[in-house]
């Protein structure tokens, strides 16, 4: 699950030069290297140091976040 050097460079260039939009680059990388991205299955086996901010699946976390954003309905 790694990005290639070219993929990393494309992301870095997009953040600096804005020649190609970040969304376009991510779509291209997802198409050519889907294993570089986590899935619900791979995330659910991970333990994070900080509690995830959203509803990402995970096996657990070490540190509870006291600054979690709460959704009001």
OpenMM code with the backbone's topology and positions (N, CA, C; nanometers):
from openmm import Vec3, app, unit

residues = "UNK UNK UNK UNK UNK UNK UNK UNK UNK UNK UNK UNK UNK UNK UNK UNK UNK UNK UNK UNK UNK UNK UNK UNK UNK UNK UNK UNK UNK UNK UNK UNK UNK UNK UNK UNK UNK UNK UNK UNK UNK UNK UNK UNK UNK UNK UNK UNK UNK UNK UNK UNK UNK UNK UNK UNK UNK UNK UNK UNK UNK UNK UNK UNK UNK UNK UNK UNK UNK UNK UNK UNK UNK".split()
positions = [
    Vec3(0.0822, -0.1184, 0.0000),
    Vec3(0.0000, 0.0000, 0.0000),
    Vec3(0.0865, 0.1245, 0.0000),
    Vec3(0.1582, 0.1449, -0.1060),
    Vec3(0.2460, 0.2606, -0.1134),
    Vec3(0.2249, 0.3351, -0.2440),
    Vec3(0.2500, 0.4638, -0.2390),
    Vec3(0.2500, 0.5442, -0.3597),
    Vec3(0.3867, 0.5328, -0.4254),
    Vec3(0.3886, 0.5359, -0.5580),
    Vec3(0.5161, 0.5355, -0.6283),
    Vec3(0.5791, 0.6743, -0.6161),
    Vec3(0.7060, 0.6828, -0.6502),
    Vec3(0.7729, 0.8131, -0.6467),
    Vec3(0.7051, 0.9126, -0.7411),
    Vec3(0.6632, 0.8652, -0.8587),
    Vec3(0.5938, 0.9530, -0.9538),
    Vec3(0.4614, 1.0030, -0.8972),
    Vec3(0.3881, 0.9160, -0.8279),
    Vec3(0.2607, 0.9553, -0.7678),
    Vec3(0.2816, 1.0578, -0.6571),
    Vec3(0.3829, 1.0357, -0.5763),
    Vec3(0.4152, 1.1318, -0.4704),
    Vec3(0.4523, 1.2683, -0.5291),
    Vec3(0.5316, 1.2653, -0.6357),
    Vec3(0.5736, 1.3891, -0.6995),
    Vec3(0.4549, 1.4623, -0.7610),
    Vec3(0.3630, 1.3879, -0.8220),
    Vec3(0.2439, 1.4499, -0.8803),
    Vec3(0.1601, 1.5179, -0.7728),
    Vec3(0.1452, 1.4535, -0.6578),
    Vec3(0.0694, 1.5137, -0.5477),
    Vec3(0.1397, 1.6380, -0.4934),
    Vec3(0.2693, 1.6289, -0.4795),
    Vec3(0.3466, 1.7435, -0.4312),
    Vec3(0.3375, 1.8602, -0.5292),
    Vec3(0.3515, 1.8322, -0.6570),
    Vec3(0.3430, 1.9368, -0.7590),
    Vec3(0.2055, 2.0020, -0.7593),
    Vec3(0.1025, 1.9220, -0.7435),
    Vec3(-0.0333, 1.9772, -0.7419),
    Vec3(-0.0523, 2.0699, -0.6230),
    Vec3(0.0100, 2.0369, -0.5108),
    Vec3(-0.0056, 2.1220, -0.3930),
    Vec3(0.0703, 2.2532, -0.4078),
    Vec3(0.1745, 2.2542, -0.4907),
    Vec3(0.2558, 2.3736, -0.5087),
    Vec3(0.2139, 2.4531, -0.6326),
    Vec3(0.2028, 2.3830, -0.7451),
    Vec3(0.1805, 2.4501, -0.8731),
    Vec3(0.0347, 2.4587, -0.9152),
    Vec3(-0.0457, 2.3709, -0.8646),
    Vec3(-0.1878, 2.3658, -0.9015),
    Vec3(-0.2071, 2.3469, -1.0520),
    Vec3(-0.1104, 2.2845, -1.1184),
    Vec3(-0.1218, 2.2612, -1.2624),
    Vec3(-0.2337, 2.1618, -1.2915),
    Vec3(-0.2455, 2.0621, -1.2097),
    Vec3(-0.3507, 1.9621, -1.2226),
    Vec3(-0.4203, 1.9561, -1.0880),
    Vec3(-0.5504, 1.9478, -1.0898),
    Vec3(-0.6214, 1.9498, -0.9621),
    Vec3(-0.5927, 1.8233, -0.8818),
    Vec3(-0.5960, 1.8398, -0.7533),
    Vec3(-0.5720, 1.7283, -0.6630),
    Vec3(-0.6728, 1.6164, -0.6868),
    Vec3(-0.7976, 1.6524, -0.7099),
    Vec3(-0.9010, 1.5507, -0.7356),
    Vec3(-0.8684, 1.4685, -0.8592),
    Vec3(-0.8200, 1.5341, -0.9636),
    Vec3(-0.7843, 1.4622, -1.0861),
    Vec3(-0.6705, 1.3646, -1.0612),
    Vec3(-0.5710, 1.4091, -0.9864),
    Vec3(-0.4569, 1.3226, -0.9565),
    Vec3(-0.5007, 1.2042, -0.8718),
    Vec3(-0.5829, 1.2284, -0.7710),
    Vec3(-0.6302, 1.1187, -0.6863),
    Vec3(-0.7124, 1.0183, -0.7661),
    Vec3(-0.7965, 1.0655, -0.8564),
    Vec3(-0.8741, 0.9741, -0.9413),
    Vec3(-0.7812, 0.8873, -1.0252),
    Vec3(-0.6780, 0.9510, -1.0817),
    Vec3(-0.5832, 0.8754, -1.1645),
    Vec3(-0.5087, 0.7716, -1.0808),
    Vec3(-0.4639, 0.8101, -0.9622),
    Vec3(-0.3906, 0.7165, -0.8758),
    Vec3(-0.4827, 0.6037, -0.8303),
    Vec3(-0.6057, 0.6353, -0.7950),
    Vec3(-0.7006, 0.5292, -0.7547),
    Vec3(-0.7235, 0.4290, -0.8669),
    Vec3(-0.7233, 0.4783, -0.9901),
    Vec3(-0.7451, 0.3905, -1.1044),
    Vec3(-0.6223, 0.3037, -1.1330),
    Vec3(-0.5027, 0.3622, -1.1231),
    Vec3(-0.3811, 0.2891, -1.1601),
    Vec3(-0.3154, 0.2158, -1.0432),
    Vec3(-0.3433, 0.2591, -0.9193),
    Vec3(-0.2797, 0.1983, -0.8020),
    Vec3(-0.3788, 0.1923, -0.6860),
    Vec3(-0.4869, 0.1154, -0.7029),
    Vec3(-0.5907, 0.1130, -0.5992),
    Vec3(-0.5418, 0.0612, -0.4641),
    Vec3(-0.4374, -0.0200, -0.4633),
    Vec3(-0.3869, -0.0743, -0.3372),
    Vec3(-0.3170, 0.0303, -0.2512),
    Vec3(-0.2947, 0.1504, -0.3047),
    Vec3(-0.2308, 0.2559, -0.2268),
    Vec3(-0.3283, 0.3217, -0.1298),
    Vec3(-0.4565, 0.2856, -0.1400),
    Vec3(-0.5589, 0.3465, -0.0563),
    Vec3(-0.6198, 0.2426, 0.0370),
    Vec3(-0.6503, 0.2865, 0.1564),
    Vec3(-0.7153, 0.1974, 0.2515),
    Vec3(-0.8596, 0.1709, 0.2104),
    Vec3(-0.9080, 0.0571, 0.2527),
    Vec3(-1.0482, 0.0222, 0.2379),
    Vec3(-1.1055, 0.0056, 0.3783),
    Vec3(-1.2364, -0.0100, 0.3884),
    Vec3(-1.2956, -0.0352, 0.5208),
    Vec3(-1.2346, -0.1600, 0.5836),
    Vec3(-1.2038, -0.2587, 0.5011),
    Vec3(-1.1459, -0.3838, 0.5519),
    Vec3(-1.0056, -0.3616, 0.6092),
    Vec3(-0.9214, -0.2863, 0.5391),
    Vec3(-0.7860, -0.2648, 0.5901),
    Vec3(-0.7868, -0.1697, 0.7095),
    Vec3(-0.8744, -0.0698, 0.7078),
    Vec3(-0.8822, 0.0215, 0.8217),
    Vec3(-0.9311, -0.0489, 0.9477),
    Vec3(-1.0238, -0.1424, 0.9319),
    Vec3(-1.0800, -0.2090, 1.0494),
    Vec3(-0.9784, -0.2968, 1.1210),
    Vec3(-0.8643, -0.3220, 1.0586),
    Vec3(-0.7609, -0.4028, 1.1242),
    Vec3(-0.6515, -0.3159, 1.1859),
    Vec3(-0.6621, -0.1839, 1.1747),
    Vec3(-0.5578, -0.0934, 1.2230),
    Vec3(-0.5895, -0.0367, 1.3599),
    Vec3(-0.4831, -0.0118, 1.4346),
    Vec3(-0.4934, 0.0577, 1.5627),
    Vec3(-0.4266, 0.1940, 1.5428),
    Vec3(-0.5001, 0.2996, 1.5712),
    Vec3(-0.4492, 0.4352, 1.5546),
    Vec3(-0.4024, 0.4896, 1.6883),
    Vec3(-0.3060, 0.5803, 1.6839),
    Vec3(-0.2629, 0.6433, 1.8082),
    Vec3(-0.3723, 0.7372, 1.8572),
    Vec3(-0.4182, 0.8261, 1.7694),
    Vec3(-0.5259, 0.9184, 1.8043),
    Vec3(-0.6595, 0.8627, 1.7571),
    Vec3(-0.7611, 0.8878, 1.8332),
    Vec3(-0.8960, 0.8455, 1.7970),
    Vec3(-0.9340, 0.9101, 1.6640),
    Vec3(-0.9847, 0.8320, 1.5675),
    Vec3(-1.0263, 0.8905, 1.4399),
    Vec3(-1.1335, 0.9980, 1.4617),
    Vec3(-1.1272, 1.1027, 1.3812),
    Vec3(-1.2201, 1.2145, 1.3945),
    Vec3(-1.3582, 1.1813, 1.3401),
    Vec3(-1.3649, 1.0942, 1.2432),
    Vec3(-1.4927, 1.0602, 1.1819),
    Vec3(-1.5389, 0.9228, 1.2235),
    Vec3(-1.6091, 0.8603, 1.1347),
    Vec3(-1.6617, 0.7268, 1.1642),
    Vec3(-1.5802, 0.6191, 1.0940),
    Vec3(-1.4509, 0.6443, 1.0741),
    Vec3(-1.3654, 0.5474, 1.0084),
    Vec3(-1.3595, 0.4185, 1.0907),
    Vec3(-1.3683, 0.3060, 1.0231),
    Vec3(-1.3565, 0.1811, 1.0971),
    Vec3(-1.2127, 0.1636, 1.1466),
    Vec3(-1.1979, 0.1089, 1.2658),
    Vec3(-1.0644, 0.0804, 1.3174),
    Vec3(-1.0748, -0.0260, 1.4253),
    Vec3(-0.9642, -0.0909, 1.4502),
    Vec3(-0.9601, -0.1929, 1.5555),
    Vec3(-0.9578, -0.1280, 1.6926),
    Vec3(-0.8977, -0.0088, 1.6979),
    Vec3(-0.8915, 0.0629, 1.8242),
    Vec3(-0.8026, 0.1846, 1.8123),
    Vec3(-0.7829, 0.2525, 1.9244),
    Vec3(-0.6948, 0.3686, 1.9282),
    Vec3(-0.6378, 0.3805, 2.0679),
    Vec3(-0.5263, 0.4527, 2.0776),
    Vec3(-0.4549, 0.4663, 2.2036),
    Vec3(-0.5045, 0.5868, 2.2824),
    Vec3(-0.5199, 0.6997, 2.2144),
    Vec3(-0.5511, 0.8246, 2.2836),
    Vec3(-0.6872, 0.8774, 2.2401),
    Vec3(-0.7736, 0.8990, 2.3376),
    Vec3(-0.9056, 0.9555, 2.3134),
    Vec3(-0.8915, 1.1034, 2.2800),
    Vec3(-0.9655, 1.1502, 2.1812),
    Vec3(-0.9613, 1.2902, 2.1420),
    Vec3(-1.0685, 1.3680, 2.2162),
    Vec3(-1.0280, 1.4628, 2.2973),
    Vec3(-1.1236, 1.5455, 2.3708),
    Vec3(-1.1787, 1.6579, 2.2837),
    Vec3(-1.1214, 1.6746, 2.1662),
    Vec3(-1.1633, 1.7838, 2.0781),
    Vec3(-1.2467, 1.7341, 1.9612),
    Vec3(-1.3115, 1.6220, 1.9785),
    Vec3(-1.3957, 1.5681, 1.8706),
    Vec3(-1.5062, 1.6641, 1.8362),
    Vec3(-1.5339, 1.6718, 1.7072),
    Vec3(-1.6448, 1.7547, 1.6629),
    Vec3(-1.7743, 1.6748, 1.6807),
    Vec3(-1.8730, 1.7395, 1.7320),
    Vec3(-2.0014, 1.6748, 1.7556),
    Vec3(-2.1000, 1.7283, 1.6550),
    Vec3(-2.1728, 1.6380, 1.5899),
    Vec3(-2.2758, 1.6783, 1.4959),
    Vec3(-2.4059, 1.7051, 1.5695),
    Vec3(-2.4635, 1.8177, 1.5426),
    Vec3(-2.5941, 1.8486, 1.5988),
    Vec3(-2.6986, 1.8192, 1.4944),
    Vec3(-2.8030, 1.7502, 1.5355),
    Vec3(-2.9093, 1.7161, 1.4397),
    Vec3(-3.0355, 1.7922, 1.4679),
] * unit.nanometer
topology = app.Topology()
chain = topology.addChain("A")
for resn in residues:
    res = topology.addResidue(resn, chain)
    for name in ("N", "CA", "C"):
        topology.addAtom(name, app.Element.getBySymbol(name[0]), res)
